[in-house]
Amino acid sequence: MGIPTTSFKTGDLFIEYGFEEVLFRFEKKTARYFRKFFNESDEHQVPSDNKLLCDALCSGVLTTAERYSVGDAPAPVALPASNTFSRIATAYQRIRPYWLTVAHLKSYTRSGDIEVGVDGRLEFVKAEGSIKELLEKTVSYINFQPHLTMICSDGMQLIVSKNSKDYDFSLRIELKKRDFTVIAESSFYAGRSSL
């Protein structure tokens, strides 16, 4: 993860660093940074060499203006019940497109990358060894479906559009159903950032 330098050319940015429960806002016009902690409404300007900001730039993820303004603490990672699904999905949403590196659960020596497009379509990028065919089939299957169908822990079925803010979290569950696990993630606005 981490914020690629090319992101700062696109406009104002919102950065989430869940490890320290903090959010940052970059104002492109003035090149200033602002910080607020989860569950706090006030923001404060911070210098560009602030240690917490540097950590967020190295290990944080891009997020939305809405997420920054709400600033709730993230929900725990778990298979969601219907009443918590939206909250969890929002907490883990990413600005697409981005990369996911996945590994097949039956062989952790085999991994591959898929790119998640802004329209929710997946693109197979690369893979190691025998995982290539499995990953190509999975990407093709998911792209063929008009939406993702999720079964929550309470047994309730949810239909998630590929354009929904819930899609990113749903995709993780869909990959898990197919014996893949997400082992790395890289978000970006322009260009591609390395994992």
NORVENNOR-V490929 format. One line per field, one symbol per residue. ss: DSSP state (H for helix, E for strand, L for the rest). psi: psi as a letter, one per 30 degrees, with the letter a starting at -180 (. if undefined). burial: + if it has 9 or more other ideal C-beta (glycine too) atoms within 8 Angstrom, else -. A space follows every 50 residues. Layout:
# NORVENNOR-V490929
ss->???
psi->???
burial->???
This chain:
# NORVENNOR-V490929
ss->LLLLHHHHHLLLEEEEEHHHLEEEEEELLLLEEEEEELLLLLLEEELLLL HHHHHHHHHLEELLHHHHHHLLLLLLLLLLLLLLHHHHHHHLLLLLLEEE EEEELLEEEEEEEEEELLLLLEEEEEELLLHHHHHHHHHHHHHHLLEEEE ELLLLLEEEEELLLLLHHHHHHHHHHHLLEEEEEEEELLLLLLLL
psi->aljkffefffaklkkkifeghlklkkjeefhlkkkklkgkfklkkllfgk eeeeeeeefalkaleeeeeeglkklkklkkleffeeeeeefglljlllkk klkkffjffjllkkkjlfgfkkkkellkbffeeeeeeeeeeeefkflkjk jlfgfkkkkjlfglffeeeeeeeeeefgglkkflkjllekakkl.
burial->-+++-++-----+++++----+++++++----++++++-------+---+ -++++++--++++---++--+--------+++-++-++++++++++-+++ ++++--+--++++++++--+-+-+--++--++-+++-++--+-----+++ -+-----+-+-+---+++++++++++---+-+-++++++---+--
